[in-house]
Amino acid sequence: MSSNERIDLALLLDNIRLEIRHHDQAGSDVAKVKLKAAEANHIKQIKEHLSVDGRTFTFDEAAHVLTINSSKCQQLD
């Protein structure tokens, strides 16, 4: 992976984290993110970097939509 690809992946991960946080603050445990074709090529890395206990991922390859379900994640008190 080139340095530009690492930067692009880092930015993509930050944007997805913001999307997850936005949905959480709105009261939803499920976030859906539309990926560009080039971003979809990094789905494995995205899942690895955003994985936490209880979080599940579903990727619709045809629509390039990643669904992130955090409903079973342990909540901090």
All heavy atoms as a GROMACS GRO file, in nm:
protein
  606
    1MET      N    1   0.086  -0.117   0.000
    1MET     CA    2   0.000   0.000   0.000
    1MET      C    3   0.090   0.123   0.000
    1MET      O    4   0.179   0.136   0.083
    1MET     CB    5  -0.090  -0.004   0.124
    1MET     CG    6  -0.189   0.110   0.130
    1MET     SD    7  -0.297   0.108   0.276
    1MET     CE    8  -0.389  -0.041   0.254
    2SER      N    9   0.066   0.214  -0.092
    2SER     CA   10   0.147   0.336  -0.102
    2SER      C   11   0.109   0.434   0.009
    2SER      O   12   0.007   0.419   0.076
    2SER     CB   13   0.126   0.402  -0.238
    2SER     OG   14   0.000   0.463  -0.245
    3SER      N   15   0.194   0.534   0.027
    3SER     CA   16   0.166   0.633   0.132
    3SER      C   17   0.036   0.708   0.104
    3SER      O   18  -0.039   0.741   0.196
    3SER     CB   19   0.282   0.730   0.149
    3SER     OG   20   0.303   0.803   0.030
    4ASN      N   21   0.005   0.735  -0.023
    4ASN     CA   22  -0.121   0.802  -0.057
    4ASN      C   23  -0.241   0.714  -0.023
    4ASN      O   24  -0.343   0.763   0.025
    4ASN     CB   25  -0.126   0.840  -0.205
    4ASN     CG   26  -0.042   0.962  -0.236
    4ASN    OD1   27  -0.006   1.037  -0.146
    4ASN    ND2   28  -0.012   0.980  -0.362
    5GLU      N   29  -0.228   0.584  -0.049
    5GLU     CA   30  -0.337   0.492  -0.016
    5GLU      C   31  -0.356   0.484   0.136
    5GLU      O   32  -0.469   0.476   0.183
    5GLU     CB   33  -0.308   0.353  -0.071
    5GLU     CG   34  -0.325   0.343  -0.221
    5GLU     CD   35  -0.291   0.206  -0.274
    5GLU    OE1   36  -0.196   0.143  -0.223
    5GLU    OE2   37  -0.361   0.161  -0.367
    6ARG      N   38  -0.247   0.488   0.213
    6ARG     CA   39  -0.257   0.485   0.360
    6ARG      C   40  -0.327   0.611   0.411
    6ARG      O   41  -0.410   0.605   0.501
    6ARG     CB   42  -0.119   0.471   0.424
    6ARG     CG   43  -0.066   0.330   0.422
    6ARG     CD   44   0.057   0.315   0.510
    6ARG     NE   45   0.171   0.387   0.459
    6ARG     CZ   46   0.261   0.340   0.374
    6ARG    NH1   47   0.248   0.218   0.327
    6ARG    NH2   48   0.362   0.413   0.334
    7ILE      N   49  -0.293   0.726   0.352
    7ILE     CA   50  -0.357   0.852   0.392
    7ILE      C   51  -0.505   0.847   0.357
    7ILE      O   52  -0.590   0.884   0.438
    7ILE     CB   53  -0.288   0.972   0.325
    7ILE    CG1   54  -0.148   0.989   0.384
    7ILE    CG2   55  -0.370   1.099   0.343
    7ILE    CD1   56  -0.062   1.089   0.308
    8ASP      N   57  -0.538   0.800   0.235
    8ASP     CA   58  -0.678   0.789   0.193
    8ASP      C   59  -0.755   0.695   0.286
    8ASP      O   60  -0.868   0.724   0.324
    8ASP     CB   61  -0.688   0.740   0.050
    8ASP     CG   62  -0.642   0.842  -0.053
    8ASP    OD1   63  -0.628   0.961  -0.016
    8ASP    OD2   64  -0.619   0.802  -0.168
    9LEU      N   65  -0.694   0.582   0.324
    9LEU     CA   66  -0.759   0.488   0.413
    9LEU      C   67  -0.780   0.551   0.550
    9LEU      O   68  -0.887   0.538   0.610
    9LEU     CB   69  -0.678   0.358   0.425
    9LEU     CG   70  -0.737   0.252   0.518
    9LEU    CD1   71  -0.877   0.210   0.474
    9LEU    CD2   72  -0.645   0.131   0.525
   10ALA      N   73  -0.681   0.623   0.600
   10ALA     CA   74  -0.692   0.690   0.730
   10ALA      C   75  -0.807   0.791   0.729
   10ALA      O   76  -0.886   0.798   0.824
   10ALA     CB   77  -0.561   0.757   0.768
   11LEU      N   78  -0.817   0.869   0.622
   11LEU     CA   79  -0.926   0.966   0.610
   11LEU      C   80  -1.062   0.897   0.602
   11LEU      O   81  -1.159   0.940   0.663
   11LEU     CB   82  -0.905   1.056   0.489
   11LEU     CG   83  -0.789   1.155   0.497
   11LEU    CD1   84  -0.768   1.224   0.363
   11LEU    CD2   85  -0.814   1.256   0.607
   12LEU      N   86  -1.067   0.789   0.525
   12LEU     CA   87  -1.191   0.713   0.513
   12LEU      C   88  -1.233   0.657   0.648
   12LEU      O   89  -1.350   0.667   0.688
   12LEU     CB   90  -1.174   0.600   0.412
   12LEU     CG   91  -1.291   0.504   0.396
   12LEU    CD1   92  -1.416   0.579   0.351
   12LEU    CD2   93  -1.256   0.394   0.298
   13LEU      N   94  -1.139   0.601   0.724
   13LEU     CA   95  -1.169   0.548   0.856
   13LEU      C   96  -1.219   0.657   0.949
   13LEU      O   97  -1.316   0.637   1.023
   13LEU     CB   98  -1.046   0.479   0.916
   13LEU     CG   99  -1.005   0.349   0.849
   13LEU    CD1  100  -0.868   0.305   0.897
   13LEU    CD2  101  -1.108   0.240   0.870
   14ASP      N  102  -1.156   0.774   0.945
   14ASP     CA  103  -1.202   0.887   1.027
   14ASP      C  104  -1.345   0.927   0.990
   14ASP      O  105  -1.428   0.952   1.078
   14ASP     CB  106  -1.110   1.008   1.011
   14ASP     CG  107  -0.977   0.991   1.083
   14ASP    OD1  108  -0.966   0.899   1.168
   14ASP    OD2  109  -0.884   1.068   1.053
   15ASN      N  110  -1.373   0.932   0.861
   15ASN     CA  111  -1.508   0.969   0.816
   15ASN      C  112  -1.612   0.865   0.860
   15ASN      O  113  -1.723   0.902   0.901
   15ASN     CB  114  -1.511   0.987   0.665
   15ASN     CG  115  -1.441   1.113   0.620
   15ASN    OD1  116  -1.426   1.207   0.698
   15ASN    ND2  117  -1.395   1.115   0.497
   16ILE      N  118  -1.576   0.738   0.853
   16ILE     CA  119  -1.670   0.634   0.896
   16ILE      C  120  -1.692   0.642   1.047
   16ILE      O  121  -1.805   0.628   1.095
   16ILE     CB  122  -1.621   0.494   0.853
   16ILE    CG1  123  -1.622   0.483   0.700
   16ILE    CG2  124  -1.708   0.385   0.915
   16ILE    CD1  125  -1.558   0.357   0.645
   17ARG      N  126  -1.586   0.667   1.122
   17ARG     CA  127  -1.600   0.683   1.268
   17ARG      C  128  -1.694   0.799   1.301
   17ARG      O  129  -1.777   0.789   1.391
   17ARG     CB  130  -1.464   0.706   1.333
   17ARG     CG  131  -1.379   0.581   1.342
   17ARG     CD  132  -1.247   0.610   1.414
   17ARG     NE  133  -1.160   0.496   1.408
   17ARG     CZ  134  -1.053   0.485   1.329
   17ARG    NH1  135  -1.017   0.585   1.250
   17ARG    NH2  136  -0.980   0.376   1.330
   18LEU      N  137  -1.680   0.909   1.228
   18LEU     CA  138  -1.770   1.023   1.248
   18LEU      C  139  -1.914   0.986   1.217
   18LEU      O  140  -2.007   1.026   1.287
   18LEU     CB  141  -1.726   1.142   1.163
   18LEU     CG  142  -1.598   1.212   1.206
   18LEU    CD1  143  -1.555   1.313   1.100
   18LEU    CD2  144  -1.617   1.281   1.340
   19GLU      N  145  -1.933   0.909   1.112
   19GLU     CA  146  -2.068   0.865   1.074
   19GLU      C  147  -2.127   0.775   1.182
   19GLU      O  148  -2.244   0.789   1.219
   19GLU     CB  149  -2.062   0.792   0.940
   19GLU     CG  150  -2.196   0.769   0.876
   19GLU     CD  151  -2.264   0.896   0.831
   19GLU    OE1  152  -2.198   0.996   0.801
   19GLU    OE2  153  -2.390   0.893   0.824
   20ILE      N  154  -2.046   0.683   1.236
   20ILE     CA  155  -2.092   0.596   1.344
   20ILE      C  156  -2.131   0.681   1.465
   20ILE      O  157  -2.236   0.661   1.526
   20ILE     CB  158  -1.983   0.493   1.382
   20ILE    CG1  159  -1.963   0.394   1.268
   20ILE    CG2  160  -2.020   0.420   1.511
   20ILE    CD1  161  -1.840   0.304   1.284
   21ARG      N  162  -2.047   0.777   1.501
   21ARG     CA  163  -2.073   0.864   1.616
   21ARG      C  164  -2.200   0.945   1.594
   21ARG      O  165  -2.282   0.960   1.684
   21ARG     CB  166  -1.954   0.957   1.640
   21ARG     CG  167  -1.968   1.039   1.768
   21ARG     CD  168  -1.843   1.119   1.800
   21ARG     NE  169  -1.726   1.032   1.811
   21ARG     CZ  170  -1.613   1.048   1.743
   21ARG    NH1  171  -1.599   1.148   1.659
   21ARG    NH2  172  -1.513   0.965   1.759
   22HIS      N  173  -2.218   0.998   1.472
   22HIS     CA  174  -2.337   1.077   1.440
   22HIS      C  175  -2.463   0.992   1.460
   22HIS      O  176  -2.561   1.038   1.521
   22HIS     CB  177  -2.328   1.128   1.296
   22HIS     CG  178  -2.454   1.188   1.246
   22HIS    ND1  179  -2.498   1.313   1.285
   22HIS    CD2  180  -2.549   1.140   1.161
   22HIS    CE1  181  -2.613   1.339   1.225
   22HIS    NE2  182  -2.646   1.236   1.150
   23HIS      N  183  -2.462   0.870   1.409
   23HIS     CA  184  -2.579   0.782   1.425
   23HIS      C  185  -2.602   0.748   1.571
   23HIS      O  186  -2.716   0.743   1.616
   23HIS     CB  187  -2.562   0.655   1.341
   23HIS     CG  188  -2.586   0.677   1.196
   23HIS    ND1  189  -2.710   0.665   1.139
   23HIS    CD2  190  -2.502   0.713   1.096
   23HIS    CE1  191  -2.702   0.692   1.009
   23HIS    NE2  192  -2.576   0.720   0.981
   24ASP      N  193  -2.494   0.724   1.645
   24ASP     CA  194  -2.506   0.693   1.788
   24ASP      C  195  -2.569   0.810   1.863
   24ASP      O  196  -2.658   0.791   1.945
   24ASP     CB  197  -2.368   0.660   1.845
   24ASP     CG  198  -2.375   0.622   1.992
   24ASP    OD1  199  -2.449   0.528   2.025
   24ASP    OD2  200  -2.307   0.688   2.073
   25GLN      N  201  -2.524   0.931   1.835
   25GLN     CA  202  -2.579   1.049   1.902
   25GLN      C  203  -2.725   1.072   1.865
   25GLN      O  204  -2.801   1.129   1.943
   25GLN     CB  205  -2.495   1.173   1.870
   25GLN     CG  206  -2.358   1.169   1.934
   25GLN     CD  207  -2.268   1.282   1.890
   25GLN    OE1  208  -2.294   1.349   1.789
   25GLN    NE2  209  -2.161   1.304   1.964
   26ALA      N  210  -2.763   1.026   1.746
   26ALA     CA  211  -2.902   1.039   1.703
   26ALA      C  212  -2.989   0.926   1.758
   26ALA      O  213  -3.109   0.921   1.732
   26ALA     CB  214  -2.909   1.042   1.550
   27GLY      N  215  -2.927   0.833   1.833
   27GLY     CA  216  -3.003   0.725   1.893
   27GLY      C  217  -3.011   0.598   1.812
   27GLY      O  218  -3.089   0.508   1.842
   28SER      N  219  -2.929   0.588   1.708
   28SER     CA  220  -2.931   0.469   1.623
   28SER      C  221  -2.801   0.390   1.641
   28SER      O  222  -2.693   0.447   1.644
   28SER     CB  223  -2.946   0.509   1.476
   28SER     OG  224  -2.938   0.394   1.393
   29ASP      N  225  -2.815   0.259   1.651
   29ASP     CA  226  -2.699   0.172   1.664
   29ASP      C  227  -2.647   0.125   1.528
   29ASP      O  228  -2.546   0.055   1.521
   29ASP     CB  229  -2.734   0.048   1.746
   29ASP     CG  230  -2.762   0.081   1.891
   29ASP    OD1  231  -2.698   0.173   1.944
   29ASP    OD2  232  -2.847   0.013   1.951
   30VAL      N  233  -2.716   0.162   1.422
   30VAL     CA  234  -2.681   0.115   1.289
   30VAL      C  235  -2.646   0.233   1.199
   30VAL      O  236  -2.723   0.328   1.188
   30VAL     CB  237  -2.797   0.034   1.226
   30VAL    CG1  238  -2.761  -0.012   1.085
   30VAL    CG2  239  -2.834  -0.085   1.313
   31ALA      N  240  -2.529   0.225   1.137
   31ALA     CA  241  -2.486   0.328   1.042
   31ALA      C  242  -2.466   0.263   0.906
   31ALA      O  243  -2.413   0.152   0.897
   31ALA     CB  244  -2.356   0.393   1.089
   32LYS      N  245  -2.510   0.332   0.803
   32LYS     CA  246  -2.489   0.284   0.666
   32LYS      C  247  -2.402   0.386   0.595
   32LYS      O  248  -2.430   0.506   0.599
   32LYS     CB  249  -2.621   0.266   0.592
   32LYS     CG  250  -2.702   0.152   0.647
   32LYS     CD  251  -2.822   0.122   0.561
   32LYS     CE  252  -2.895   0.004   0.621
   32LYS     NZ  253  -2.971  -0.069   0.523
   33VAL      N  254  -2.297   0.336   0.531
   33VAL     CA  255  -2.201   0.422   0.463
   33VAL      C  256  -2.187   0.377   0.318
   33VAL      O  257  -2.158   0.260   0.292
   33VAL     CB  258  -2.063   0.417   0.533
   33VAL    CG1  259  -1.964   0.506   0.464
   33VAL    CG2  260  -2.076   0.454   0.680
   34LYS      N  261  -2.210   0.468   0.227
   34LYS     CA  262  -2.192   0.440   0.084
   34LYS      C  263  -2.046   0.462   0.050
   34LYS      O  264  -1.989   0.568   0.075
   34LYS     CB  265  -2.281   0.535   0.002
   34LYS     CG  266  -2.262   0.524  -0.147
   34LYS     CD  267  -2.349   0.418  -0.205
   34LYS     CE  268  -2.344   0.430  -0.357
   34LYS     NZ  269  -2.362   0.306  -0.423
   35LEU      N  270  -1.981   0.359  -0.004
   35LEU     CA  271  -1.840   0.366  -0.040
   35LEU      C  272  -1.824   0.383  -0.190
   35LEU      O  273  -1.904   0.332  -0.268
   35LEU     CB  274  -1.768   0.238   0.004
   35LEU     CG  275  -1.772   0.204   0.153
   35LEU    CD1  276  -1.706   0.069   0.177
   35LEU    CD2  277  -1.705   0.312   0.235
   36LYS      N  278  -1.719   0.454  -0.227
   36LYS     CA  279  -1.681   0.460  -0.368
   36LYS      C  280  -1.618   0.327  -0.405
   36LYS      O  281  -1.573   0.252  -0.318
   36LYS     CB  282  -1.581   0.573  -0.390
   36LYS     CG  283  -1.638   0.710  -0.358
   36LYS     CD  284  -1.531   0.815  -0.373
   36LYS     CE  285  -1.585   0.951  -0.329
   36LYS     NZ  286  -1.480   1.052  -0.325
   37ALA      N  287  -1.613   0.297  -0.534
   37ALA     CA  288  -1.558   0.169  -0.579
   37ALA      C  289  -1.416   0.148  -0.528
   37ALA      O  290  -1.381   0.040  -0.480
   37ALA     CB  291  -1.562   0.160  -0.731
   38ALA      N  292  -1.333   0.251  -0.534
   38ALA     CA  293  -1.194   0.240  -0.487
   38ALA      C  294  -1.189   0.216  -0.336
   38ALA      O  295  -1.103   0.144  -0.286
   38ALA     CB  296  -1.115   0.365  -0.523
   39GLU      N  297  -1.282   0.276  -0.262
   39GLU     CA  298  -1.288   0.257  -0.117
   39GLU      C  299  -1.333   0.115  -0.082
   39GLU      O  300  -1.286   0.056   0.015
   39GLU     CB  301  -1.382   0.359  -0.053
   39GLU     CG  302  -1.336   0.502  -0.067
   39GLU     CD  303  -1.441   0.603  -0.028
   39GLU    OE1  304  -1.561   0.569  -0.025
   39GLU    OE2  305  -1.402   0.717   0.001
   40ALA      N  306  -1.423   0.063  -0.163
   40ALA     CA  307  -1.475  -0.073  -0.139
   40ALA      C  308  -1.364  -0.176  -0.150
   40ALA      O  309  -1.373  -0.283  -0.090
   40ALA     CB  310  -1.587  -0.103  -0.237
   41ASN      N  311  -1.259  -0.145  -0.223
   41ASN     CA  312  -1.145  -0.236  -0.234
   41ASN      C  313  -1.074  -0.256  -0.100
   41ASN      O  314  -0.999  -0.351  -0.083
   41ASN     CB  315  -1.044  -0.185  -0.337
   41ASN     CG  316  -1.098  -0.190  -0.477
   41ASN    OD1  317  -1.183  -0.272  -0.510
   41ASN    ND2  318  -1.052  -0.101  -0.562
   42HIS      N  319  -1.098  -0.166  -0.004
   42HIS     CA  320  -1.032  -0.172   0.126
   42HIS      C  321  -1.126  -0.222   0.236
   42HIS      O  322  -1.101  -0.200   0.354
   42HIS     CB  323  -0.980  -0.033   0.164
   42HIS     CG  324  -0.878   0.020   0.069
   42HIS    ND1  325  -0.752  -0.031   0.060
   42HIS    CD2  326  -0.886   0.119  -0.023
   42HIS    CE1  327  -0.684   0.034  -0.033
   42HIS    NE2  328  -0.764   0.125  -0.085
   43ILE      N  329  -1.231  -0.294   0.198
   43ILE     CA  330  -1.332  -0.336   0.296
   43ILE      C  331  -1.271  -0.419   0.408
   43ILE      O  332  -1.307  -0.403   0.525
   43ILE     CB  333  -1.451  -0.409   0.228
   43ILE    CG1  334  -1.569  -0.421   0.324
   43ILE    CG2  335  -1.410  -0.542   0.173
   43ILE    CD1  336  -1.633  -0.291   0.356
   44LYS      N  337  -1.175  -0.504   0.375
   44LYS     CA  338  -1.112  -0.588   0.479
   44LYS      C  339  -1.039  -0.501   0.581
   44LYS      O  340  -1.055  -0.521   0.702
   44LYS     CB  341  -1.015  -0.687   0.414
   44LYS     CG  342  -0.949  -0.780   0.513
   44LYS     CD  343  -0.857  -0.877   0.443
   44LYS     CE  344  -0.784  -0.964   0.545
   44LYS     NZ  345  -0.689  -1.054   0.482
   45GLN      N  346  -0.963  -0.403   0.534
   45GLN     CA  347  -0.891  -0.314   0.626
   45GLN      C  348  -0.987  -0.228   0.707
   45GLN      O  349  -0.964  -0.203   0.825
   45GLN     CB  350  -0.793  -0.223   0.549
   45GLN     CG  351  -0.679  -0.296   0.486
   45GLN     CD  352  -0.706  -0.335   0.341
   45GLN    OE1  353  -0.820  -0.341   0.297
   45GLN    NE2  354  -0.600  -0.360   0.268
   46ILE      N  355  -1.096  -0.185   0.644
   46ILE     CA  356  -1.196  -0.104   0.715
   46ILE      C  357  -1.252  -0.184   0.832
   46ILE      O  358  -1.258  -0.136   0.945
   46ILE     CB  359  -1.309  -0.060   0.619
   46ILE    CG1  360  -1.254   0.039   0.516
   46ILE    CG2  361  -1.425   0.001   0.697
   46ILE    CD1  362  -1.350   0.067   0.401
   47LYS      N  363  -1.292  -0.307   0.805
   47LYS     CA  364  -1.348  -0.392   0.911
   47LYS      C  365  -1.246  -0.417   1.021
   47LYS      O  366  -1.281  -0.413   1.139
   47LYS     CB  367  -1.396  -0.525   0.852
   47LYS     CG  368  -1.519  -0.512   0.765
   47LYS     CD  369  -1.557  -0.648   0.707
   47LYS     CE  370  -1.678  -0.643   0.620
   47LYS     NZ  371  -1.714  -0.775   0.565
   48GLU      N  372  -1.122  -0.442   0.984
   48GLU     CA  373  -1.017  -0.468   1.083
   48GLU      C  374  -0.996  -0.347   1.175
   48GLU      O  375  -0.982  -0.363   1.296
   48GLU     CB  376  -0.886  -0.505   1.015
   48GLU     CG  377  -0.884  -0.643   0.953
   48GLU     CD  378  -0.760  -0.670   0.870
   48GLU    OE1  379  -0.673  -0.580   0.856
   48GLU    OE2  380  -0.750  -0.782   0.817
   49HIS      N  381  -0.992  -0.229   1.118
   49HIS     CA  382  -0.965  -0.108   1.195
   49HIS      C  383  -1.083  -0.062   1.281
   49HIS      O  384  -1.064   0.005   1.382
   49HIS     CB  385  -0.921   0.007   1.103
   49HIS     CG  386  -0.780  -0.005   1.058
   49HIS    ND1  387  -0.743  -0.081   0.949
   49HIS    CD2  388  -0.666   0.048   1.108
   49HIS    CE1  389  -0.612  -0.073   0.933
   49HIS    NE2  390  -0.563   0.004   1.029
   50LEU      N  391  -1.205  -0.097   1.241
   50LEU     CA  392  -1.323  -0.052   1.314
   50LEU      C  393  -1.385  -0.160   1.401
   50LEU      O  394  -1.485  -0.137   1.467
   50LEU     CB  395  -1.428   0.002   1.216
   50LEU     CG  396  -1.386   0.121   1.132
   50LEU    CD1  397  -1.496   0.158   1.034
   50LEU    CD2  398  -1.350   0.240   1.220
   51SER      N  399  -1.324  -0.276   1.402
   51SER     CA  400  -1.378  -0.389   1.477
   51SER      C  401  -1.367  -0.367   1.627
   51SER      O  402  -1.263  -0.329   1.679
   51SER     CB  403  -1.303  -0.517   1.438
   51SER     OG  404  -1.355  -0.626   1.508
   52VAL      N  405  -1.478  -0.387   1.696
   52VAL     CA  406  -1.484  -0.389   1.842
   52VAL      C  407  -1.580  -0.502   1.880
   52VAL      O  408  -1.661  -0.545   1.799
   52VAL     CB  409  -1.532  -0.255   1.904
   52VAL    CG1  410  -1.435  -0.143   1.876
   52VAL    CG2  411  -1.669  -0.218   1.855
   53ASP      N  412  -1.568  -0.550   2.005
   53ASP     CA  413  -1.655  -0.659   2.050
   53ASP      C  414  -1.801  -0.621   2.032
   53ASP      O  415  -1.845  -0.516   2.078
   53ASP     CB  416  -1.629  -0.691   2.197
   53ASP     CG  417  -1.501  -0.769   2.218
   53ASP    OD1  418  -1.450  -0.827   2.120
   53ASP    OD2  419  -1.451  -0.772   2.332
   54GLY      N  420  -1.874  -0.708   1.962
   54GLY     CA  421  -2.017  -0.687   1.944
   54GLY      C  422  -2.056  -0.616   1.816
   54GLY      O  423  -2.171  -0.619   1.776
   55ARG      N  424  -1.962  -0.551   1.749
   55ARG     CA  425  -1.995  -0.477   1.626
   55ARG      C  426  -1.992  -0.574   1.508
   55ARG      O  427  -1.903  -0.656   1.495
   55ARG     CB  428  -1.893  -0.366   1.603
   55ARG     CG  429  -1.923  -0.285   1.475
   55ARG     CD  430  -1.831  -0.168   1.461
   55ARG     NE  431  -1.873  -0.063   1.554
   55ARG     CZ  432  -1.794   0.036   1.594
   55ARG    NH1  433  -1.670   0.043   1.553
   55ARG    NH2  434  -1.839   0.127   1.677
   56THR      N  435  -2.094  -0.563   1.423
   56THR     CA  436  -2.100  -0.647   1.304
   56THR      C  437  -2.102  -0.558   1.180
   56THR      O  438  -2.146  -0.443   1.184
   56THR     CB  439  -2.225  -0.738   1.304
   56THR    OG1  440  -2.342  -0.658   1.310
   56THR    CG2  441  -2.222  -0.835   1.421
   57PHE      N  442  -2.055  -0.615   1.071
   57PHE     CA  443  -2.048  -0.545   0.944
   57PHE      C  444  -2.118  -0.628   0.838
   57PHE      O  445  -2.105  -0.749   0.833
   57PHE     CB  446  -1.902  -0.527   0.899
   57PHE     CG  447  -1.818  -0.450   0.996
   57PHE    CD1  448  -1.747  -0.515   1.096
   57PHE    CD2  449  -1.808  -0.312   0.986
   57PHE    CE1  450  -1.668  -0.444   1.184
   57PHE    CE2  451  -1.729  -0.241   1.075
   57PHE     CZ  452  -1.659  -0.307   1.175
   58THR      N  453  -2.193  -0.559   0.752
   58THR     CA  454  -2.253  -0.621   0.635
   58THR      C  455  -2.219  -0.533   0.517
   58THR      O  456  -2.241  -0.412   0.522
   58THR     CB  457  -2.406  -0.631   0.650
   58THR    OG1  458  -2.437  -0.696   0.773
   58THR    CG2  459  -2.467  -0.708   0.535
   59PHE      N  460  -2.164  -0.593   0.413
   59PHE     CA  461  -2.126  -0.515   0.296
   59PHE      C  462  -2.205  -0.561   0.175
   59PHE      O  463  -2.200  -0.678   0.137
   59PHE     CB  464  -1.976  -0.526   0.268
   59PHE     CG  465  -1.931  -0.442   0.153
   59PHE    CD1  466  -1.946  -0.305   0.154
   59PHE    CD2  467  -1.873  -0.500   0.041
   59PHE    CE1  468  -1.906  -0.226   0.048
   59PHE    CE2  469  -1.832  -0.422  -0.065
   59PHE     CZ  470  -1.848  -0.286  -0.062
   60ASP      N  471  -2.281  -0.470   0.117
   60ASP     CA  472  -2.356  -0.496  -0.006
   60ASP      C  473  -2.265  -0.460  -0.122
   60ASP      O  474  -2.245  -0.342  -0.152
   60ASP     CB  475  -2.483  -0.411  -0.008
   60ASP     CG  476  -2.567  -0.432  -0.132
   60ASP    OD1  477  -2.513  -0.480  -0.236
   60ASP    OD2  478  -2.686  -0.401  -0.127
   61GLU      N  479  -2.206  -0.562  -0.184
   61GLU     CA  480  -2.109  -0.539  -0.291
   61GLU      C  481  -2.170  -0.469  -0.412
   61GLU      O  482  -2.104  -0.386  -0.475
   61GLU     CB  483  -2.045  -0.671  -0.334
   61GLU     CG  484  -1.953  -0.729  -0.229
   61GLU     CD  485  -1.882  -0.854  -0.276
   61GLU    OE1  486  -1.838  -0.857  -0.394
   61GLU    OE2  487  -1.873  -0.949  -0.197
   62ALA      N  488  -2.293  -0.501  -0.444
   62ALA     CA  489  -2.356  -0.442  -0.562
   62ALA      C  490  -2.379  -0.292  -0.544
   62ALA      O  491  -2.358  -0.214  -0.637
   62ALA     CB  492  -2.488  -0.512  -0.591
   63ALA      N  493  -2.419  -0.251  -0.424
   63ALA     CA  494  -2.450  -0.110  -0.398
   63ALA      C  495  -2.334  -0.035  -0.332
   63ALA      O  496  -2.340   0.086  -0.316
   63ALA     CB  497  -2.574  -0.100  -0.308
   64HIS      N  498  -2.230  -0.111  -0.292
   64HIS     CA  499  -2.114  -0.053  -0.221
   64HIS      C  500  -2.157   0.016  -0.091
   64HIS      O  501  -2.105   0.122  -0.056
   64HIS     CB  502  -2.038   0.045  -0.309
   64HIS     CG  503  -1.966  -0.020  -0.421
   64HIS    ND1  504  -1.898   0.050  -0.515
   64HIS    CD2  505  -1.950  -0.150  -0.456
   64HIS    CE1  506  -1.845  -0.033  -0.604
   64HIS    NE2  507  -1.877  -0.155  -0.568
   65VAL      N  508  -2.250  -0.047  -0.020
   65VAL     CA  509  -2.298   0.008   0.107
   65VAL      C  510  -2.250  -0.081   0.221
   65VAL      O  511  -2.276  -0.202   0.222
   65VAL     CB  512  -2.452   0.020   0.109
   65VAL    CG1  513  -2.501   0.063   0.247
   65VAL    CG2  514  -2.498   0.119   0.004
   66LEU      N  515  -2.181  -0.019   0.315
   66LEU     CA  516  -2.134  -0.088   0.435
   66LEU      C  517  -2.230  -0.054   0.549
   66LEU      O  518  -2.251   0.064   0.580
   66LEU     CB  519  -1.992  -0.043   0.471
   66LEU     CG  520  -1.934  -0.101   0.600
   66LEU    CD1  521  -1.921  -0.253   0.589
   66LEU    CD2  522  -1.800  -0.037   0.630
   67THR      N  523  -2.288  -0.157   0.609
   67THR     CA  524  -2.376  -0.139   0.724
   67THR      C  525  -2.298  -0.180   0.848
   67THR      O  526  -2.244  -0.291   0.854
   67THR     CB  527  -2.504  -0.224   0.711
   67THR    OG1  528  -2.570  -0.186   0.589
   67THR    CG2  529  -2.597  -0.202   0.828
   68ILE      N  530  -2.294  -0.090   0.945
   68ILE     CA  531  -2.219  -0.112   1.068
   68ILE      C  532  -2.321  -0.116   1.182
   68ILE      O  533  -2.387  -0.016   1.210
   68ILE     CB  534  -2.116  -0.001   1.092
   68ILE    CG1  535  -2.024   0.010   0.972
   68ILE    CG2  536  -2.037  -0.026   1.219
   68ILE    CD1  537  -1.990   0.150   0.933
   69ASN      N  538  -2.334  -0.232   1.245
   69ASN     CA  539  -2.430  -0.250   1.353
   69ASN      C  540  -2.355  -0.258   1.485
   69ASN      O  541  -2.279  -0.352   1.508
   69ASN     CB  542  -2.513  -0.376   1.330
   69ASN     CG  543  -2.623  -0.392   1.431
   69ASN    OD1  544  -2.615  -0.345   1.543
   69ASN    ND2  545  -2.728  -0.461   1.390
   70SER      N  546  -2.376  -0.159   1.569
   70SER     CA  547  -2.310  -0.153   1.700
   70SER      C  548  -2.406  -0.181   1.815
   70SER      O  549  -2.375  -0.152   1.930
   70SER     CB  550  -2.245  -0.015   1.718
   70SER     OG  551  -2.154   0.013   1.615
   71SER      N  552  -2.521  -0.241   1.785
   71SER     CA  553  -2.623  -0.262   1.887
   71SER      C  554  -2.580  -0.359   1.997
   71SER      O  555  -2.633  -0.352   2.108
   71SER     CB  556  -2.754  -0.310   1.823
   71SER     OG  557  -2.735  -0.435   1.761
   72LYS      N  558  -2.486  -0.445   1.969
   72LYS     CA  559  -2.442  -0.542   2.070
   72LYS      C  560  -2.308  -0.505   2.132
   72LYS      O  561  -2.249  -0.585   2.203
   72LYS     CB  562  -2.436  -0.682   2.009
   72LYS     CG  563  -2.574  -0.731   1.968
   72LYS     CD  564  -2.572  -0.870   1.915
   72LYS     CE  565  -2.715  -0.910   1.878
   72LYS     NZ  566  -2.720  -1.033   1.803
   73CYS      N  567  -2.263  -0.382   2.105
   73CYS     CA  568  -2.139  -0.334   2.167
   73CYS      C  569  -2.165  -0.302   2.312
   73CYS      O  570  -2.272  -0.252   2.348
   73CYS     CB  571  -2.087  -0.208   2.098
   73CYS     SG  572  -2.024  -0.238   1.932
   74GLN      N  573  -2.068  -0.329   2.395
   74GLN     CA  574  -2.080  -0.299   2.537
   74GLN      C  575  -2.071  -0.148   2.557
   74GLN      O  576  -1.980  -0.083   2.507
   74GLN     CB  577  -1.970  -0.369   2.614
   74GLN     CG  578  -1.998  -0.389   2.759
   74GLN     CD  579  -1.893  -0.479   2.823
   74GLN    OE1  580  -1.780  -0.484   2.779
   74GLN    NE2  581  -1.934  -0.549   2.926
   75GLN      N  582  -2.165  -0.093   2.630
   75GLN     CA  583  -2.169   0.050   2.657
   75GLN      C  584  -2.085   0.082   2.781
   75GLN      O  585  -2.090   0.006   2.878
   75GLN     CB  586  -2.312   0.100   2.680
   75GLN     CG  587  -2.403   0.080   2.560
   75GLN     CD  588  -2.360   0.161   2.440
   75GLN    OE1  589  -2.318   0.274   2.454
   75GLN    NE2  590  -2.368   0.102   2.324
   76LEU      N  591  -2.009   0.189   2.774
   76LEU     CA  592  -1.931   0.232   2.891
   76LEU      C  593  -2.021   0.308   2.987
   76LEU      O  594  -2.104   0.388   2.945
   76LEU     CB  595  -1.815   0.321   2.847
   76LEU     CG  596  -1.712   0.255   2.754
   76LEU    CD1  597  -1.610   0.358   2.710
   76LEU    CD2  598  -1.645   0.138   2.822
   77ASP      N  599  -2.004   0.285   3.116
   77ASP     CA  600  -2.084   0.356   3.216
   77ASP      C  601  -2.025   0.492   3.246
   77ASP      O  602  -1.912   0.519   3.236
   77ASP     CB  603  -2.093   0.275   3.345
   77ASP     CG  604  -2.175   0.148   3.323
   77ASP    OD1  605  -2.268   0.152   3.241
   77ASP    OD2  606  -2.143   0.046   3.387
   0.00000   0.00000   0.00000
